[in-house]
Structure formats: C-alpha cells, structure tokens
C-alpha cells in the first residue's frame, strides 16, 4: 500500500495482522469474544492503530441496518421553543455520533407524509412531542425506539416519556397571583387537544379551588396572537365581574391578551395582571415585560435524546420531571380596588 495516497482498508489490517477480513470486522465491531482469541484480537487492534485505519461508518451502518439518525417530530408551531429543543437534542446526539433530523408535523392538516421512503429503514429512533403524535403512525415512528416529550406517562403506548414540571409551573403562577390578592381569574387556554395543555387547566383549577372566594373562567384560543386577541376581547366583555388576573397557556397568547386589554381601555398590570408560560424572546419584547414560567427547552431536548439513547441501549432512562421556575416581571401587580 502506498502510504499517504490511499486510505487503509480492512484488508490491509487483516494482512498486517495475519488474519481474515472477517476477523477484523469481528474485532473492530467488538463482537469477537468467543470467536477470536484475545491475542489475535489484540494483534488486530495494534495493526489498525499502526496503519491509522478507521472503519467506514457509513458502509458499516448500512450493512447493520443503522444510519445513526434520529427523527425529532414537533408541531409546526412558530416559536423558538422547539428550535431550542432541537439544539439540545442535536448537541447530545453529536456527542454519541448521531445526527438529528427535524420533522415538523403540519398543524391542522392531519398527519404529514413520510419524509423517508421507509422510516424504519432510515431511522434508529424517534423523539416526538405529544402535540405532533398524529404523525407517528404515518411515518411508522411508533414501531421504532420512541421517546415522547410533554406526554402522559400513563398513555404513551409504552414509550418512554420526558416531561417538564408544568404542574409545578402553574402552581407557582397561581401562588404568585393569589399572594398579590387576586381572586377573579381568567384562564386563556390553548385550543389544542394535547395532554400538556390539559394538565395546565387541571393544575390551575385544583390550586384555585384550595383558596376560598376565588372564581375561574376559561376562554379557549388557537396559539396565535389574533386568536388570543379575539378570545380575550370576548371574555372581557362578558357580563359579570371582570377578572383581575389572566393566566395564559403560552407567551404568544399573552401578547394577544395585552392587545385585547388595551383595546378595552385596560392597563396591564394596573387593571389586569397577565402571565404567560415558556419565557420566549417576546416575553421581554413587550411592555410591560411578561411574568412567565421559564422552561429550559435546550435541557428538554438534551434529556429527550439521552432517554432515546438509553432506550436504544436497553437501559432505563433518567426519571423525574425537569424543574421550571416563575420569572416575575412587570405584567403582574395587586388587583385594583373594586
């Protein structure tokens, strides 16, 4: 072999070690025990190191039916949250020699088309948000190693789950507003059929029920500024005492709520306190800045990828929800005097 001009092959390693190419494959694939002696295995490793041989991982993965590629299925929601989830997942994946393909499942138009000729042939595993779960059947992702994000541990078809502690986040919001003296609440709920939004409603209702004298109304809106604006305008114009605190399922909903409040001649937070959830970039772009619950999206993605690696390796993923915390800013204050 002409050194420097040709990349060493497994045949070169076999020749240098005095063994067959099959033996080289067994040793470098770490499948030699019981089939190749320890001295022979060491001879192969030494020859490979001496020649500077590196296996062709692409060819090897094709032979083994593995591409070291993971699919991250997310809803096509236009926020930076899932971009940060991807960043965290891709960081951990790269450390383990995997790539991550981001696959948005179009909202409102049913399951998306299979991005591969055969997902099972092209992927080693799937990480999916519960809001995009409908796409799993279409790509046969539910037949692969699977981790569900933001999903009911009891209803995820046996898949591993990774969750943020949304229940505690809502509890922190309620405690903050109750501590300021609020008793009349409006919940601006995301009109999305998903477990992550269902538990927000349950957590808020449960906490407020523990405090005598509180009232809770609910208005539903799609996750859009215009949708939140329309739903909040209708709710604020309804008969009866006006709410003094508006709890939004998402920061984008809170932006629409701000616009509705101003159109109704109300000031935030003097007349109406508003809270969000996510701590997106827009939370500090609006005035007053938004009191919201910070979710560590990158850590969420990292935990999701680590859980998938564990599933693929037959290990039990790390347990426990990811902590979240309330960030108090200028959009909340004591309620106005009646």
C-alpha positions in Angstrom: 0.0 0.0 0.0 1.4 3.4 -0.9 1.3 5.4 2.4 -0.3 8.8 2.2 -2.0 8.2 -1.1 -4.6 5.5 -0.2 -6.8 5.2 2.8 -6.0 1.9 4.7 -8.7 -0.7 4.3 -9.8 -3.7 6.5 -7.9 -5.9 4.0 -4.7 -4.0 4.8 -5.4 -4.5 8.6 -6.1 -8.2 8.0 -2.9 -8.7 6.0 -0.8 -6.8 8.7 -2.3 -8.9 11.5 -2.2 -12.2 9.6 -5.9 -12.8 10.0 -9.0 -12.8 7.8 -11.1 -9.7 7.0 -14.0 -11.4 8.8 -11.8 -11.5 12.0 -11.0 -7.8 11.6 -14.7 -7.0 11.3 -15.5 -9.0 14.5 -12.7 -7.4 16.5 -13.3 -3.8 15.4 -17.1 -4.3 15.8 -16.5 -5.6 19.3 -18.2 -8.9 18.5 -15.1 -11.1 18.8 -15.5 -12.7 22.2 -15.9 -16.4 21.9 -15.0 -16.4 18.2 -11.5 -14.8 18.2 -8.8 -15.3 20.8 -7.6 -12.4 22.9 -4.1 -12.4 21.5 -5.5 -12.3 17.9 -7.9 -9.5 18.8 -5.0 -7.5 20.3 -3.0 -8.1 17.1 -5.8 -6.7 15.0 -6.2 -3.7 17.2 -2.5 -3.0 17.1 -2.4 -3.3 13.3 -5.4 -1.0 12.9 -3.7 1.6 15.2 -0.4 1.3 13.4 -2.0 1.7 10.0 -4.3 4.5 11.1 -7.3 2.5 10.0 -10.7 4.0 10.7 -13.9 1.9 9.8 -16.2 3.3 7.1 -19.1 4.0 9.4 -21.5 4.8 6.6 -20.9 1.5 4.9 -20.9 -0.4 8.3 -24.2 1.2 9.4 -25.8 0.3 6.1 -24.8 -3.3 6.5 -26.1 -3.3 10.0 -29.3 -1.5 9.0 -28.4 1.5 11.2 -27.9 5.1 10.0 -27.2 6.7 13.4 -30.1 9.1 12.5 -32.8 10.2 14.9 -36.1 11.9 13.9 -37.4 14.8 16.1 -41.1 15.2 15.4 -42.5 18.6 16.5 -45.7 20.6 15.9 -45.3 23.3 13.3 -45.8 26.0 15.9 -43.9 29.2 15.0 -42.0 29.7 18.2 -38.3 29.3 19.1 -39.2 26.7 21.8 -38.8 23.7 19.5 -35.8 25.2 17.8 -34.1 25.1 21.3 -35.4 21.6 21.9 -33.7 20.6 18.6 -30.4 22.4 19.7 -30.3 20.4 22.9 -31.1 17.1 21.3 -28.6 17.6 18.5 -25.8 18.5 21.0 -26.2 15.2 22.9 -26.7 13.3 19.7 -23.4 14.6 18.2 -21.5 13.5 21.3 -22.7 10.0 20.5 -22.2 10.0 16.8 -25.8 10.5 15.9 -27.5 13.1 13.7 -31.0 14.6 14.3 -33.5 15.4 11.5 -36.1 17.9 12.5 -39.6 17.0 11.2 -42.4 19.4 11.7 -45.9 17.9 11.6 -48.2 20.5 10.0 -50.8 21.7 12.4 -54.4 21.3 11.4 -53.9 19.3 8.2 -53.6 15.8 9.6 -50.5 13.6 9.6 -47.6 14.6 7.5 -46.2 12.5 4.7 -43.4 10.1 5.4 -40.1 12.1 4.9 -38.3 8.9 4.0 -39.1 6.0 1.7 -39.3 3.9 4.8 -38.8 5.5 8.2 -37.9 2.2 9.8 -35.2 1.5 7.3 -33.8 5.1 7.6 -34.0 5.8 11.3 -32.7 4.4 14.5 -35.2 6.1 16.7 -37.8 8.9 17.2 -38.4 11.7 19.7 -41.8 13.2 19.4 -43.8 16.0 21.0 -47.3 14.9 22.1 -48.7 17.7 20.0 -47.3 16.0 16.9 -48.1 12.4 17.9 -50.6 12.0 15.0 -47.6 12.0 12.6 -46.1 8.9 14.2 -48.5 6.5 12.6 -47.9 8.0 9.2 -44.1 7.5 9.4 -44.3 4.3 11.4 -42.4 6.0 14.1 -44.4 4.2 16.8 -42.7 1.0 15.6 -39.2 2.3 16.4 -37.4 3.1 19.6 -39.5 6.0 20.8 -39.4 8.8 23.4 -42.4 11.1 23.9 -42.0 14.7 25.1 -44.7 16.5 27.0 -46.8 13.4 27.2 -48.9 11.5 29.7 -46.7 8.7 31.2 -49.8 6.6 31.6 -51.0 6.9 28.0 -47.9 6.9 25.8 -48.3 3.4 24.4 -45.4 2.1 26.5 -42.9 4.7 25.1 -40.5 6.4 27.5 -41.6 10.0 28.4 -39.7 13.1 29.3 -41.6 16.0 30.8 -41.2 19.5 32.2 -42.8 20.0 35.5 -45.7 22.1 34.1 -47.9 21.3 37.0 -45.5 23.0 39.4 -45.1 25.9 37.0 -48.8 26.6 37.0 -48.8 26.2 40.8 -46.1 28.9 41.0 -48.1 31.2 38.8 -51.3 30.7 41.0 -49.3 31.2 44.2 -47.8 34.4 42.9 -51.2 35.8 41.8 -53.0 34.7 44.9 -50.3 36.3 47.0 -50.9 39.6 45.3 -54.5 39.4 46.3 -56.2 38.2 43.1 -59.4 36.2 43.4 -61.1 36.6 39.9 -59.2 34.6 37.3 -59.5 34.1 33.6 -57.6 31.1 32.0 -56.7 31.8 28.4 -56.3 28.1 27.3 -54.6 26.9 24.2 -57.3 25.3 22.0 -55.1 22.3 21.2 -56.1 18.7 22.1 -52.9 17.8 24.0 -52.0 16.4 27.4 -49.6 19.3 28.1 -52.4 21.8 27.9 -54.9 19.6 29.8 -52.6 19.4 32.8 -52.3 23.2 32.9 -56.1 23.5 33.2 -56.3 20.8 35.8 -53.4 22.3 37.9 -54.8 25.8 37.8 -58.3 24.7 38.8 -57.0 22.5 41.6 -54.9 25.2 43.1 -57.5 27.9 43.0 -60.1 25.5 44.5 -58.0 25.4 47.6 -58.5 29.2 48.2 -62.0 30.3 49.3 -63.6 33.1 47.3 -61.8 32.5 44.0 -63.6 32.3 40.6 -62.1 30.8 37.5 -63.4 31.3 33.9 -61.9 29.8 30.8 -61.6 31.1 27.3 -60.0 29.0 24.5 -57.9 30.2 21.7 -55.6 28.8 19.0 -52.0 29.5 19.7 -51.8 32.8 17.7 -51.8 36.5 18.6 -55.0 37.1 16.6 -56.8 34.1 18.1 -55.8 35.2 21.7 -56.9 38.8 20.9 -60.4 37.7 19.8 -60.9 35.2 22.7 -59.8 37.7 25.3 -61.9 40.5 23.9 -65.0 38.3 24.1 -64.2 37.1 27.6 -63.5 40.7 29.0 -66.8 41.9 27.5 -68.9 39.1 29.1 -71.4 40.0 31.8 -70.4 39.8 35.5 -67.4 41.0 37.5 -64.3 41.4 35.3 -61.3 39.1 36.0 -58.3 40.8 37.5 -55.8 38.1 36.6 -55.3 36.4 33.2 -53.3 33.2 33.1 -52.2 32.3 29.6 -51.0 28.8 28.5 -48.3 30.3 26.3 -46.4 33.6 25.9 -47.9 34.2 22.4 -51.4 34.0 23.9 -50.3 36.6 26.4 -49.3 39.0 23.6 -52.9 38.8 22.2 -54.2 39.3 25.7 -52.2 42.5 26.0 -53.7 43.9 22.8 -57.3 42.9 23.9 -56.8 44.7 27.3 -55.6 47.9 25.7 -58.5 47.9 23.2 -60.8 47.5 26.2 -59.1 50.5 27.8 -57.4 48.4 30.5 -53.9 48.9 31.7 -51.5 46.0 32.3 -50.9 45.4 35.3 -52.9 48.2 37.0 -56.3 46.9 35.8 -55.4 43.4 34.7 -52.4 41.2 35.6 -51.2 38.8 32.8 -48.9 35.8 33.0 -47.5 33.5 30.3 -45.7 30.2 30.1 -42.4 29.4 28.1 -40.3 32.6 28.6 -39.8 33.1 24.9 -37.9 36.0 23.5 -41.1 38.0 23.1 -41.7 37.9 26.8 -39.2 40.7 27.2 -40.0 42.4 23.9 -43.5 43.6 25.1 -44.2 46.4 27.5 -44.6 45.8 30.4 -42.3 42.7 30.3 -44.2 39.5 30.9 -44.3 37.5 34.1 -44.0 33.9 32.9 -42.7 30.4 33.6 -39.3 29.7 32.2 -39.0 26.3 30.5 -35.4 25.1 29.7 -36.1 24.0 26.2 -32.5 23.0 25.4 -32.3 20.8 28.5 -35.6 19.3 27.5 -34.1 18.3 24.2 -30.9 17.0 25.9 -33.0 14.9 28.2 -35.1 13.6 25.4 -32.0 12.5 23.4 -30.4 10.9 26.4 -33.6 9.0 27.1 -33.7 7.7 23.5 -30.1 6.6 23.7 -31.0 4.7 26.9 -34.0 3.0 25.2 -31.9 2.0 22.2 -29.2 0.5 24.5 -31.8 -1.3 26.7 -31.2 0.9 29.7 -33.8 2.7 31.9 -34.0 6.5 31.1 -33.4 9.1 33.8 -36.6 9.6 35.8 -38.1 12.8 37.2 -39.7 15.9 35.6 -37.4 18.8 34.6 -37.9 21.7 37.1 -39.3 25.0 35.8 -39.5 28.4 37.6 -41.5 31.6 37.6 -39.9 34.8 36.3 -41.7 37.8 37.8 -41.6 40.9 35.7 -43.8 44.0 35.2 -47.1 42.4 34.0 -48.4 41.4 37.4 -49.4 43.6 40.4 -52.1 43.6 43.1 -55.6 43.8 41.8 -57.4 47.2 41.5 -59.8 48.1 44.3 -63.4 47.4 43.4 
